[in-house]
Amino acid sequence: IAGADPTQVTVRDAMSTDVYAVSPDASLDEVAREMASKKYGSAVVVQNQKVVGIFTTVDLANALVSLLETRLGH
């Protein structure tokens, strides 16, 4: 929205409607692979047609750190 007045632009004007949605039971590796391949910054977590959370790249990084610490014994 180049050149637009930021005080007049709404979230609706700027949001993406093509979202990546996953179930809470989706496997971490599949979600990570899809996020990386499509360069998604987040996945909307949906259960019974209701949003129950959002999984972000920060969440993914924290999960990776936890897995590495467990595997490497740190």
Contact map, one row per residue, 1 for C-alpha under 8 A:
11110000000001000000000000000000000000000000000000000000000000000000000000
11110000000000000000000000000000000000000000000000000000000000000000000000
11111000000000000000000000000000000000000000000000000000000000000000000000
11111101100000000000000000000000000000000000000000000000000000000000000000
00111111100000000000000000000000000000000000000000000000000000000000000000
00011111100000000000000000000000000000000000000000000000000000000000000000
00001111100000000000000000000000000000000000000000000000000000000000000000
00011111110000000000000000000000000000000000000000000000000000000000000000
00011111111011000000000000000000000000000000000000000000000000000000000000
00000001111111000000000000000000000000000000000000000000000000000000000000
00000000111111100000000000000000000000000000000000000000000000000000000000
00000000011111100000000000000000000000000000000000000000000000000000000000
00000000111111100000000000000000000000000000000000000000000000000000000000
10000000111111110000000000000000000000000000000000000000000000000000000000
00000000001111111000000000000000000000000000000000000000000000000000000000
00000000000001111110000000000000000000000000000000000000000000000000000000
00000000000000111110000000000000000000000000000000000000000000000000000000
00000000000000011111000000000000000000000000000000000000000000000000000000
00000000000000011111100000000000000000000011000000000000000000000000000000
00000000000000000111110000000000000000010111000000000000000000000000000000
00000000000000000011111000000000000000000011110000000000000000000000000000
00000000000000000001111101000010000000000011110000000000000000000000000000
00000000000000000000111111000000000000000000111000000000000000000000000000
00000000000000000000011111000000000000000000111000000000000000000000000000
00000000000000000000001111100000000000000000000000000000000000000000000000
00000000000000000000011111110110000000000000000000000000000000000000000000
00000000000000000000000011111110000000000000000000000000000000000000000000
00000000000000000000000001111111000000000000000000000000000000000000000000
00000000000000000000000000111111100000000000000000000000000000000000000000
00000000000000000000000001111111110000000000000000000000000000000000000000
00000000000000000000010001111111111000000010000000000000000000000000000000
00000000000000000000000000011111111100000000000000000000000100000000000000
00000000000000000000000000001111111110000000000000000000000000000000000000
00000000000000000000000000000111111111110000000000000000000000000000000000
00000000000000000000000000000011111111111110000000000000000000000000000000
00000000000000000000000000000001111111110000000000000000000000000000000000
00000000000000000000000000000000111111110000000000000000000000000000000000
00000000000000000000000000000000011111110000000000000000000000000000000000
00000000000000000000000000000000011111111000000000000000000000000000000000
00000000000000000001000000000000011111111110000000000000000000000000000000
00000000000000000000000000000000001000111110000000000001100000000000000000
00000000000000000001000000000000001000011111000000000111100000000000000000
00000000000000000011110000000010001000011111100000000111000000000000000000
00000000000000000011110000000000000000000111110000101110000000000000000000
00000000000000000000111100000000000000000011111000111110000000000000000000
00000000000000000000111100000000000000000001111111111000000000000000000000
00000000000000000000001100000000000000000000111111110000000000000000000000
00000000000000000000000000000000000000000000011111000000000000000000000000
00000000000000000000000000000000000000000000011111100000000000000000000000
00000000000000000000000000000000000000000000011111110000000000000000000000
00000000000000000000000000000000000000000001111011111000000000000000000000
00000000000000000000000000000000000000000000111001111100000000000000000000
00000000000000000000000000000000000000000001110000111110000000000000000000
00000000000000000000000000000000000000000111100000011111000000000000000000
00000000000000000000000000000000000000000111100000001111101100000000000000
00000000000000000000000000000000000000001110000000000111111100000000000000
00000000000000000000000000000000000000001100000000000011111110000000000000
00000000000000000000000000000000000000000000000000000001111111000000000000
00000000000000000000000000000000000000000000000000000011111111100000000000
00000000000000000000000000000001000000000000000000000011111111110000000000
00000000000000000000000000000000000000000000000000000000111111111000000000
00000000000000000000000000000000000000000000000000000000011111111100000000
00000000000000000000000000000000000000000000000000000000001111111110000000
00000000000000000000000000000000000000000000000000000000000111111111000000
00000000000000000000000000000000000000000000000000000000000011111111100000
00000000000000000000000000000000000000000000000000000000000001111111110000
00000000000000000000000000000000000000000000000000000000000000111111111000
00000000000000000000000000000000000000000000000000000000000000011111111100
00000000000000000000000000000000000000000000000000000000000000001111111111
00000000000000000000000000000000000000000000000000000000000000000111111111
00000000000000000000000000000000000000000000000000000000000000000011111110
00000000000000000000000000000000000000000000000000000000000000000001111111
00000000000000000000000000000000000000000000000000000000000000000000111111
00000000000000000000000000000000000000000000000000000000000000000000110111
